[in-house]
């Protein structure tokens, strides 16, 4: 899935979720480009932290920076 999303002009950030979220899975997911790994069952605070971080990261990418700044200015 990650390889296919990376082909897109503006690829989404991939967050992997698994009951087997250990150091091995974390390395296997992040090394090729996944954004983060969440363990199941979900911990609400961890999910919120990862999603906030992803939204910030996505909004601050160079190709999105101007668009993000314009949206923030319009929201004023």
PyMOL Python script that loads the backbone (N, CA, C, O; Angstrom):
from pymol import cmd

cmd.read_pdbstr("""\
ATOM      1  N   UNK A   1       0.832  -1.178   0.000  1.00  0.00           N
ATOM      2  CA  UNK A   1       0.000   0.000   0.000  1.00  0.00           C
ATOM      3  C   UNK A   1       0.880   1.246   0.000  1.00  0.00           C
ATOM      4  O   UNK A   1       0.613   2.198  -0.734  1.00  0.00           O
ATOM      5  N   UNK A   2       1.921   1.241   0.817  1.00  0.00           N
ATOM      6  CA  UNK A   2       2.798   2.403   0.899  1.00  0.00           C
ATOM      7  C   UNK A   2       3.429   2.718  -0.449  1.00  0.00           C
ATOM      8  O   UNK A   2       3.461   3.878  -0.861  1.00  0.00           O
ATOM      9  N   UNK A   3       3.922   1.717  -1.130  1.00  0.00           N
ATOM     10  CA  UNK A   3       4.557   1.937  -2.432  1.00  0.00           C
ATOM     11  C   UNK A   3       3.593   2.599  -3.414  1.00  0.00           C
ATOM     12  O   UNK A   3       3.996   3.471  -4.184  1.00  0.00           O
ATOM     13  N   UNK A   4       2.335   2.195  -3.391  1.00  0.00           N
ATOM     14  CA  UNK A   4       1.345   2.783  -4.295  1.00  0.00           C
ATOM     15  C   UNK A   4       1.024   4.225  -3.912  1.00  0.00           C
ATOM     16  O   UNK A   4       0.898   5.082  -4.786  1.00  0.00           O
ATOM     17  N   UNK A   5       0.890   4.501  -2.619  1.00  0.00           N
ATOM     18  CA  UNK A   5       0.564   5.879  -2.220  1.00  0.00           C
ATOM     19  C   UNK A   5       1.711   6.833  -2.530  1.00  0.00           C
ATOM     20  O   UNK A   5       1.481   8.006  -2.824  1.00  0.00           O
ATOM     21  N   UNK A   6       2.950   6.335  -2.467  1.00  0.00           N
ATOM     22  CA  UNK A   6       4.099   7.202  -2.742  1.00  0.00           C
ATOM     23  C   UNK A   6       4.180   7.603  -4.209  1.00  0.00           C
ATOM     24  O   UNK A   6       4.923   8.523  -4.551  1.00  0.00           O
ATOM     25  N   UNK A   7       3.436   6.936  -5.080  1.00  0.00           N
ATOM     26  CA  UNK A   7       3.401   7.289  -6.502  1.00  0.00           C
ATOM     27  C   UNK A   7       2.483   8.481  -6.771  1.00  0.00           C
ATOM     28  O   UNK A   7       2.555   9.094  -7.836  1.00  0.00           O
ATOM     29  N   UNK A   8       1.631   8.806  -5.820  1.00  0.00           N
ATOM     30  CA  UNK A   8       0.669   9.892  -6.005  1.00  0.00           C
ATOM     31  C   UNK A   8       1.368  11.245  -5.962  1.00  0.00           C
ATOM     32  O   UNK A   8       2.400  11.382  -5.306  1.00  0.00           O
ATOM     33  N   UNK A   9       0.816  12.263  -6.661  1.00  0.00           N
ATOM     34  CA  UNK A   9       1.439  13.583  -6.656  1.00  0.00           C
ATOM     35  C   UNK A   9       1.514  14.204  -5.254  1.00  0.00           C
ATOM     36  O   UNK A   9       2.478  14.902  -4.937  1.00  0.00           O
ATOM     37  N   UNK A  10       0.521  13.958  -4.434  1.00  0.00           N
ATOM     38  CA  UNK A  10       0.511  14.457  -3.056  1.00  0.00           C
ATOM     39  C   UNK A  10       0.157  13.283  -2.143  1.00  0.00           C
ATOM     40  O   UNK A  10      -0.978  13.174  -1.679  1.00  0.00           O
ATOM     41  N   UNK A  11       1.124  12.411  -1.889  1.00  0.00           N
ATOM     42  CA  UNK A  11       0.810  11.180  -1.163  1.00  0.00           C
ATOM     43  C   UNK A  11       0.350  11.427   0.266  1.00  0.00           C
ATOM     44  O   UNK A  11       0.895  12.286   0.960  1.00  0.00           O
ATOM     45  N   UNK A  12      -0.652  10.673   0.705  1.00  0.00           N
ATOM     46  CA  UNK A  12      -1.092  10.798   2.095  1.00  0.00           C
ATOM     47  C   UNK A  12      -0.048  10.180   3.016  1.00  0.00           C
ATOM     48  O   UNK A  12       0.773   9.367   2.589  1.00  0.00           O
ATOM     49  N   UNK A  13      -0.089  10.567   4.259  1.00  0.00           N
ATOM     50  CA  UNK A  13       0.787   9.964   5.258  1.00  0.00           C
ATOM     51  C   UNK A  13       0.142   8.661   5.707  1.00  0.00           C
ATOM     52  O   UNK A  13      -1.036   8.641   6.060  1.00  0.00           O
ATOM     53  N   UNK A  14       0.904   7.578   5.695  1.00  0.00           N
ATOM     54  CA  UNK A  14       0.381   6.273   6.061  1.00  0.00           C
ATOM     55  C   UNK A  14       0.704   5.985   7.517  1.00  0.00           C
ATOM     56  O   UNK A  14       1.866   6.004   7.923  1.00  0.00           O
ATOM     57  N   UNK A  15      -0.325   5.719   8.292  1.00  0.00           N
ATOM     58  CA  UNK A  15      -0.173   5.333   9.693  1.00  0.00           C
ATOM     59  C   UNK A  15      -0.613   3.875   9.790  1.00  0.00           C
ATOM     60  O   UNK A  15      -1.752   3.536   9.468  1.00  0.00           O
ATOM     61  N   UNK A  16       0.293   3.030  10.233  1.00  0.00           N
ATOM     62  CA  UNK A  16       0.038   1.601  10.345  1.00  0.00           C
ATOM     63  C   UNK A  16      -0.521   1.308  11.736  1.00  0.00           C
ATOM     64  O   UNK A  16      -0.027   1.842  12.729  1.00  0.00           O
ATOM     65  N   UNK A  17      -1.536   0.474  11.809  1.00  0.00           N
ATOM     66  CA  UNK A  17      -2.115   0.066  13.089  1.00  0.00           C
ATOM     67  C   UNK A  17      -2.098  -1.456  13.165  1.00  0.00           C
ATOM     68  O   UNK A  17      -2.474  -2.145  12.216  1.00  0.00           O
ATOM     69  N   UNK A  18      -1.651  -1.969  14.316  1.00  0.00           N
ATOM     70  CA  UNK A  18      -1.552  -3.423  14.459  1.00  0.00           C
ATOM     71  C   UNK A  18      -1.574  -3.823  15.923  1.00  0.00           C
ATOM     72  O   UNK A  18      -1.112  -3.084  16.792  1.00  0.00           O
ATOM     73  N   UNK A  19      -2.116  -5.002  16.182  1.00  0.00           N
ATOM     74  CA  UNK A  19      -2.046  -5.574  17.530  1.00  0.00           C
ATOM     75  C   UNK A  19      -0.624  -6.010  17.843  1.00  0.00           C
ATOM     76  O   UNK A  19      -0.259  -6.160  19.009  1.00  0.00           O
ATOM     77  N   UNK A  20       0.176  -6.211  16.810  1.00  0.00           N
ATOM     78  CA  UNK A  20       1.555  -6.665  16.979  1.00  0.00           C
ATOM     79  C   UNK A  20       2.542  -5.520  16.754  1.00  0.00           C
ATOM     80  O   UNK A  20       3.579  -5.709  16.119  1.00  0.00           O
ATOM     81  N   UNK A  21       2.225  -4.348  17.268  1.00  0.00           N
ATOM     82  CA  UNK A  21       3.079  -3.174  17.075  1.00  0.00           C
ATOM     83  C   UNK A  21       4.268  -3.237  18.030  1.00  0.00           C
ATOM     84  O   UNK A  21       4.206  -2.769  19.167  1.00  0.00           O
ATOM     85  N   UNK A  22       5.347  -3.829  17.532  1.00  0.00           N
ATOM     86  CA  UNK A  22       6.570  -3.901  18.325  1.00  0.00           C
ATOM     87  C   UNK A  22       7.682  -3.161  17.589  1.00  0.00           C
ATOM     88  O   UNK A  22       7.438  -2.548  16.550  1.00  0.00           O
ATOM     89  N   UNK A  23       8.896  -3.215  18.121  1.00  0.00           N
ATOM     90  CA  UNK A  23      10.015  -2.505  17.501  1.00  0.00           C
ATOM     91  C   UNK A  23      10.284  -2.998  16.082  1.00  0.00           C
ATOM     92  O   UNK A  23      10.640  -2.209  15.207  1.00  0.00           O
ATOM     93  N   UNK A  24      10.115  -4.295  15.850  1.00  0.00           N
ATOM     94  CA  UNK A  24      10.339  -4.848  14.513  1.00  0.00           C
ATOM     95  C   UNK A  24       9.356  -4.245  13.512  1.00  0.00           C
ATOM     96  O   UNK A  24       9.764  -3.777  12.450  1.00  0.00           O
ATOM     97  N   UNK A  25       8.067  -4.252  13.841  1.00  0.00           N
ATOM     98  CA  UNK A  25       7.067  -3.681  12.937  1.00  0.00           C
ATOM     99  C   UNK A  25       7.317  -2.196  12.742  1.00  0.00           C
ATOM    100  O   UNK A  25       7.204  -1.681  11.629  1.00  0.00           O
ATOM    101  N   UNK A  26       7.652  -1.520  13.808  1.00  0.00           N
ATOM    102  CA  UNK A  26       7.920  -0.084  13.724  1.00  0.00           C
ATOM    103  C   UNK A  26       9.029   0.174  12.703  1.00  0.00           C
ATOM    104  O   UNK A  26       8.885   1.041  11.841  1.00  0.00           O
ATOM    105  N   UNK A  27      10.125  -0.565  12.792  1.00  0.00           N
ATOM    106  CA  UNK A  27      11.236  -0.403  11.851  1.00  0.00           C
ATOM    107  C   UNK A  27      10.815  -0.792  10.431  1.00  0.00           C
ATOM    108  O   UNK A  27      11.159  -0.109   9.467  1.00  0.00           O
ATOM    109  N   UNK A  28      10.074  -1.886  10.312  1.00  0.00           N
ATOM    110  CA  UNK A  28       9.638  -2.350   8.996  1.00  0.00           C
ATOM    111  C   UNK A  28       8.677  -1.371   8.327  1.00  0.00           C
ATOM    112  O   UNK A  28       8.642  -1.288   7.099  1.00  0.00           O
ATOM    113  N   UNK A  29       7.910  -0.639   9.101  1.00  0.00           N
ATOM    114  CA  UNK A  29       6.958   0.322   8.541  1.00  0.00           C
ATOM    115  C   UNK A  29       7.616   1.672   8.259  1.00  0.00           C
ATOM    116  O   UNK A  29       7.394   2.264   7.203  1.00  0.00           O
ATOM    117  N   UNK A  30       8.418   2.154   9.194  1.00  0.00           N
ATOM    118  CA  UNK A  30       8.977   3.499   9.061  1.00  0.00           C
ATOM    119  C   UNK A  30      10.133   3.572   8.064  1.00  0.00           C
ATOM    120  O   UNK A  30      10.269   4.572   7.359  1.00  0.00           O
ATOM    121  N   UNK A  31      10.948   2.558   7.995  1.00  0.00           N
ATOM    122  CA  UNK A  31      12.104   2.610   7.083  1.00  0.00           C
ATOM    123  C   UNK A  31      11.708   2.850   5.629  1.00  0.00           C
ATOM    124  O   UNK A  31      12.367   3.647   4.962  1.00  0.00           O
ATOM    125  N   UNK A  32      10.666   2.204   5.102  1.00  0.00           N
ATOM    126  CA  UNK A  32      10.287   2.486   3.711  1.00  0.00           C
ATOM    127  C   UNK A  32       9.433   3.742   3.547  1.00  0.00           C
ATOM    128  O   UNK A  32       9.168   4.153   2.418  1.00  0.00           O
ATOM    129  N   UNK A  33       8.992   4.368   4.658  1.00  0.00           N
ATOM    130  CA  UNK A  33       8.294   5.637   4.498  1.00  0.00           C
ATOM    131  C   UNK A  33       6.958   5.795   5.178  1.00  0.00           C
ATOM    132  O   UNK A  33       6.327   6.838   5.007  1.00  0.00           O
ATOM    133  N   UNK A  34       6.482   4.821   5.944  1.00  0.00           N
ATOM    134  CA  UNK A  34       5.235   5.031   6.704  1.00  0.00           C
ATOM    135  C   UNK A  34       5.469   6.151   7.711  1.00  0.00           C
ATOM    136  O   UNK A  34       6.597   6.369   8.152  1.00  0.00           O
ATOM    137  N   UNK A  35       4.423   6.845   8.068  1.00  0.00           N
ATOM    138  CA  UNK A  35       4.567   7.977   8.974  1.00  0.00           C
ATOM    139  C   UNK A  35       4.720   7.540  10.423  1.00  0.00           C
ATOM    140  O   UNK A  35       5.572   8.068  11.138  1.00  0.00           O
ATOM    141  N   UNK A  36       3.912   6.589  10.869  1.00  0.00           N
ATOM    142  CA  UNK A  36       3.969   6.145  12.258  1.00  0.00           C
ATOM    143  C   UNK A  36       3.266   4.798  12.394  1.00  0.00           C
ATOM    144  O   UNK A  36       2.649   4.305  11.450  1.00  0.00           O
ATOM    145  N   UNK A  37       3.370   4.219  13.575  1.00  0.00           N
ATOM    146  CA  UNK A  37       2.721   2.952  13.894  1.00  0.00           C
ATOM    147  C   UNK A  37       1.936   3.127  15.179  1.00  0.00           C
ATOM    148  O   UNK A  37       2.451   3.660  16.162  1.00  0.00           O
ATOM    149  N   UNK A  38       0.693   2.681  15.173  1.00  0.00           N
ATOM    150  CA  UNK A  38      -0.150   2.719  16.373  1.00  0.00           C
ATOM    151  C   UNK A  38      -0.475   1.293  16.802  1.00  0.00           C
ATOM    152  O   UNK A  38      -0.780   0.433  15.977  1.00  0.00           O
ATOM    153  N   UNK A  39      -0.403   1.066  18.098  1.00  0.00           N
ATOM    154  CA  UNK A  39      -0.742  -0.245  18.649  1.00  0.00           C
ATOM    155  C   UNK A  39      -2.247  -0.341  18.882  1.00  0.00           C
ATOM    156  O   UNK A  39      -2.891   0.630  19.280  1.00  0.00           O
ATOM    157  N   UNK A  40      -2.791  -1.525  18.626  1.00  0.00           N
ATOM    158  CA  UNK A  40      -4.181  -1.824  18.957  1.00  0.00           C
ATOM    159  C   UNK A  40      -4.192  -2.667  20.220  1.00  0.00           C
ATOM    160  O   UNK A  40      -3.285  -3.480  20.400  1.00  0.00           O
ATOM    161  N   UNK A  41      -5.144  -2.520  21.081  1.00  0.00           N
ATOM    162  CA  UNK A  41      -6.223  -1.532  21.024  1.00  0.00           C
ATOM    163  C   UNK A  41      -5.657  -0.130  21.178  1.00  0.00           C
ATOM    164  O   UNK A  41      -4.640   0.083  21.837  1.00  0.00           O
ATOM    165  N   UNK A  42      -6.340   0.814  20.558  1.00  0.00           N
ATOM    166  CA  UNK A  42      -5.863   2.190  20.536  1.00  0.00           C
ATOM    167  C   UNK A  42      -5.913   2.842  21.905  1.00  0.00           C
ATOM    168  O   UNK A  42      -6.829   2.616  22.696  1.00  0.00           O
ATOM    169  N   UNK A  43      -4.907   3.654  22.160  1.00  0.00           N
ATOM    170  CA  UNK A  43      -4.877   4.535  23.317  1.00  0.00           C
ATOM    171  C   UNK A  43      -5.254   5.920  22.788  1.00  0.00           C
ATOM    172  O   UNK A  43      -4.562   6.459  21.924  1.00  0.00           O
ATOM    173  N   UNK A  44      -6.327   6.491  23.289  1.00  0.00           N
ATOM    174  CA  UNK A  44      -6.857   7.742  22.744  1.00  0.00           C
ATOM    175  C   UNK A  44      -5.809   8.850  22.702  1.00  0.00           C
ATOM    176  O   UNK A  44      -5.711   9.558  21.700  1.00  0.00           O
ATOM    177  N   UNK A  45      -5.037   9.015  23.748  1.00  0.00           N
ATOM    178  CA  UNK A  45      -4.029  10.081  23.779  1.00  0.00           C
ATOM    179  C   UNK A  45      -2.959   9.866  22.711  1.00  0.00           C
ATOM    180  O   UNK A  45      -2.507  10.825  22.084  1.00  0.00           O
ATOM    181  N   UNK A  46      -2.554   8.624  22.504  1.00  0.00           N
ATOM    182  CA  UNK A  46      -1.542   8.316  21.488  1.00  0.00           C
ATOM    183  C   UNK A  46      -2.084   8.568  20.086  1.00  0.00           C
ATOM    184  O   UNK A  46      -1.376   9.106  19.234  1.00  0.00           O
ATOM    185  N   UNK A  47      -3.328   8.185  19.843  1.00  0.00           N
ATOM    186  CA  UNK A  47      -3.941   8.424  18.526  1.00  0.00           C
ATOM    187  C   UNK A  47      -4.019   9.923  18.258  1.00  0.00           C
ATOM    188  O   UNK A  47      -3.685  10.371  17.161  1.00  0.00           O
ATOM    189  N   UNK A  48      -4.447  10.687  19.226  1.00  0.00           N
ATOM    190  CA  UNK A  48      -4.553  12.136  19.061  1.00  0.00           C
ATOM    191  C   UNK A  48      -3.173  12.736  18.794  1.00  0.00           C
ATOM    192  O   UNK A  48      -3.031  13.598  17.927  1.00  0.00           O
ATOM    193  N   UNK A  49      -2.155  12.288  19.534  1.00  0.00           N
ATOM    194  CA  UNK A  49      -0.804  12.812  19.349  1.00  0.00           C
ATOM    195  C   UNK A  49      -0.297  12.525  17.935  1.00  0.00           C
ATOM    196  O   UNK A  49       0.261  13.405  17.280  1.00  0.00           O
ATOM    197  N   UNK A  50      -0.494  11.288  17.468  1.00  0.00           N
ATOM    198  CA  UNK A  50      -0.012  10.913  16.141  1.00  0.00           C
ATOM    199  C   UNK A  50      -0.771  11.674  15.054  1.00  0.00           C
ATOM    200  O   UNK A  50      -0.162  12.155  14.099  1.00  0.00           O
ATOM    201  N   UNK A  51      -2.084  11.786  15.189  1.00  0.00           N
ATOM    202  CA  UNK A  51      -2.866  12.501  14.170  1.00  0.00           C
ATOM    203  C   UNK A  51      -2.529  13.991  14.140  1.00  0.00           C
ATOM    204  O   UNK A  51      -2.407  14.569  13.060  1.00  0.00           O
ATOM    205  N   UNK A  52      -2.378  14.611  15.286  1.00  0.00           N
ATOM    206  CA  UNK A  52      -1.981  16.029  15.304  1.00  0.00           C
ATOM    207  C   UNK A  52      -0.624  16.212  14.644  1.00  0.00           C
ATOM    208  O   UNK A  52      -0.429  17.140  13.859  1.00  0.00           O
ATOM    209  N   UNK A  53       0.299  15.341  14.959  1.00  0.00           N
ATOM    210  CA  UNK A  53       1.629  15.414  14.374  1.00  0.00           C
ATOM    211  C   UNK A  53       1.566  15.232  12.857  1.00  0.00           C
ATOM    212  O   UNK A  53       2.233  15.952  12.114  1.00  0.00           O
ATOM    213  N   UNK A  54       0.774  14.279  12.405  1.00  0.00           N
ATOM    214  CA  UNK A  54       0.632  14.041  10.964  1.00  0.00           C
ATOM    215  C   UNK A  54      -0.001  15.233  10.262  1.00  0.00           C
ATOM    216  O   UNK A  54       0.450  15.633   9.189  1.00  0.00           O
ATOM    217  N   UNK A  55      -1.045  15.806  10.860  1.00  0.00           N
ATOM    218  CA  UNK A  55      -1.684  16.979  10.249  1.00  0.00           C
ATOM    219  C   UNK A  55      -0.704  18.139  10.154  1.00  0.00           C
ATOM    220  O   UNK A  55      -0.659  18.828   9.135  1.00  0.00           O
ATOM    221  N   UNK A  56       0.071  18.362  11.192  1.00  0.00           N
ATOM    222  CA  UNK A  56       1.055  19.437  11.170  1.00  0.00           C
ATOM    223  C   UNK A  56       2.107  19.147  10.104  1.00  0.00           C
ATOM    224  O   UNK A  56       2.453  20.024   9.313  1.00  0.00           O
ATOM    225  N   UNK A  57       2.609  17.925  10.085  1.00  0.00           N
ATOM    226  CA  UNK A  57       3.637  17.541   9.123  1.00  0.00           C
ATOM    227  C   UNK A  57       3.126  17.708   7.694  1.00  0.00           C
ATOM    228  O   UNK A  57       3.828  18.254   6.843  1.00  0.00           O
ATOM    229  N   UNK A  58       1.937  17.252   7.437  1.00  0.00           N
ATOM    230  CA  UNK A  58       1.353  17.334   6.092  1.00  0.00           C
ATOM    231  C   UNK A  58       1.142  18.783   5.686  1.00  0.00           C
ATOM    232  O   UNK A  58       1.404  19.152   4.542  1.00  0.00           O
ATOM    233  N   UNK A  59       0.679  19.595   6.601  1.00  0.00           N
ATOM    234  CA  UNK A  59       0.430  21.002   6.297  1.00  0.00           C
ATOM    235  C   UNK A  59       1.696  21.803   6.099  1.00  0.00           C
ATOM    236  O   UNK A  59       1.674  22.822   5.410  1.00  0.00           O
ATOM    237  N   UNK A  60       2.793  21.374   6.680  1.00  0.00           N
ATOM    238  CA  UNK A  60       4.032  22.114   6.585  1.00  0.00           C
ATOM    239  C   UNK A  60       4.970  21.591   5.501  1.00  0.00           C
ATOM    240  O   UNK A  60       6.095  22.074   5.377  1.00  0.00           O
ATOM    241  N   UNK A  61       4.522  20.612   4.714  1.00  0.00           N
ATOM    242  CA  UNK A  61       5.348  20.162   3.593  1.00  0.00           C
ATOM    243  C   UNK A  61       5.543  21.337   2.649  1.00  0.00           C
ATOM    244  O   UNK A  61       4.628  22.144   2.482  1.00  0.00           O
ATOM    245  N   UNK A  62       6.711  21.455   2.027  1.00  0.00           N
ATOM    246  CA  UNK A  62       6.959  22.593   1.125  1.00  0.00           C
ATOM    247  C   UNK A  62       5.896  22.775   0.063  1.00  0.00           C
ATOM    248  O   UNK A  62       5.515  23.907  -0.236  1.00  0.00           O
ATOM    249  N   UNK A  63       5.402  21.675  -0.522  1.00  0.00           N
ATOM    250  CA  UNK A  63       4.407  21.812  -1.588  1.00  0.00           C
ATOM    251  C   UNK A  63       3.048  22.261  -1.067  1.00  0.00           C
ATOM    252  O   UNK A  63       2.202  22.699  -1.847  1.00  0.00           O
ATOM    253  N   UNK A  64       2.826  22.157   0.248  1.00  0.00           N
ATOM    254  CA  UNK A  64       1.535  22.555   0.826  1.00  0.00           C
ATOM    255  C   UNK A  64       1.634  23.827   1.656  1.00  0.00           C
ATOM    256  O   UNK A  64       0.611  24.358   2.088  1.00  0.00           O
ATOM    257  N   UNK A  65       2.837  24.322   1.885  1.00  0.00           N
ATOM    258  CA  UNK A  65       3.026  25.436   2.811  1.00  0.00           C
ATOM    259  C   UNK A  65       2.208  26.663   2.411  1.00  0.00           C
ATOM    260  O   UNK A  65       1.505  27.230   3.247  1.00  0.00           O
ATOM    261  N   UNK A  66       2.289  27.081   1.148  1.00  0.00           N
ATOM    262  CA  UNK A  66       1.551  28.268   0.717  1.00  0.00           C
ATOM    263  C   UNK A  66       0.054  28.075   0.862  1.00  0.00           C
ATOM    264  O   UNK A  66      -0.652  28.987   1.294  1.00  0.00           O
ATOM    265  N   UNK A  67      -0.436  26.902   0.507  1.00  0.00           N
ATOM    266  CA  UNK A  67      -1.858  26.614   0.624  1.00  0.00           C
ATOM    267  C   UNK A  67      -2.290  26.658   2.092  1.00  0.00           C
ATOM    268  O   UNK A  67      -3.355  27.189   2.409  1.00  0.00           O
ATOM    269  N   UNK A  68      -1.482  26.113   2.971  1.00  0.00           N
ATOM    270  CA  UNK A  68      -1.801  26.108   4.397  1.00  0.00           C
ATOM    271  C   UNK A  68      -1.811  27.523   4.946  1.00  0.00           C
ATOM    272  O   UNK A  68      -2.716  27.888   5.696  1.00  0.00           O
ATOM    273  N   UNK A  69      -0.824  28.319   4.584  1.00  0.00           N
ATOM    274  CA  UNK A  69      -0.752  29.702   5.060  1.00  0.00           C
ATOM    275  C   UNK A  69      -1.955  30.484   4.563  1.00  0.00           C
ATOM    276  O   UNK A  69      -2.507  31.292   5.310  1.00  0.00           O
ATOM    277  N   UNK A  70      -2.381  30.266   3.314  1.00  0.00           N
ATOM    278  CA  UNK A  70      -3.551  30.968   2.788  1.00  0.00           C
ATOM    279  C   UNK A  70      -4.827  30.567   3.545  1.00  0.00           C
ATOM    280  O   UNK A  70      -5.664  31.422   3.836  1.00  0.00           O
ATOM    281  N   UNK A  71      -4.978  29.296   3.861  1.00  0.00           N
ATOM    282  CA  UNK A  71      -6.149  28.845   4.611  1.00  0.00           C
ATOM    283  C   UNK A  71      -6.164  29.454   6.011  1.00  0.00           C
ATOM    284  O   UNK A  71      -7.213  29.865   6.507  1.00  0.00           O
ATOM    285  N   UNK A  72      -4.996  29.507   6.640  1.00  0.00           N
ATOM    286  CA  UNK A  72      -4.909  30.077   7.993  1.00  0.00           C
ATOM    287  C   UNK A  72      -5.230  31.570   7.950  1.00  0.00           C
ATOM    288  O   UNK A  72      -5.913  32.082   8.837  1.00  0.00           O
ATOM    289  N   UNK A  73      -4.745  32.268   6.929  1.00  0.00           N
ATOM    290  CA  UNK A  73      -5.005  33.705   6.803  1.00  0.00           C
ATOM    291  C   UNK A  73      -6.484  33.959   6.566  1.00  0.00           C
ATOM    292  O   UNK A  73      -7.053  34.896   7.126  1.00  0.00           O
ATOM    293  N   UNK A  74      -7.113  33.122   5.731  1.00  0.00           N
ATOM    294  CA  UNK A  74      -8.542  33.282   5.440  1.00  0.00           C
ATOM    295  C   UNK A  74      -9.388  33.017   6.678  1.00  0.00           C
ATOM    296  O   UNK A  74     -10.429  33.646   6.870  1.00  0.00           O
ATOM    297  N   UNK A  75      -8.939  32.083   7.522  1.00  0.00           N
ATOM    298  CA  UNK A  75      -9.690  31.761   8.737  1.00  0.00           C
ATOM    299  C   UNK A  75      -9.539  32.867   9.768  1.00  0.00           C
ATOM    300  O   UNK A  75     -10.370  33.023  10.663  1.00  0.00           O
ATOM    301  N   UNK A  76      -8.468  33.626   9.627  1.00  0.00           N
ATOM    302  CA  UNK A  76      -8.107  34.751  10.364  1.00  0.00           C
ATOM    303  C   UNK A  76      -8.271  34.995  11.731  1.00  0.00           C
ATOM    304  O   UNK A  76      -7.889  36.059  12.218  1.00  0.00           O
TER     305      UNK A  76
END
""", "prot")
cmd.dss("prot")
cmd.show_as("cartoon", "prot")
cmd.util.cbc("prot")
cmd.orient("prot")
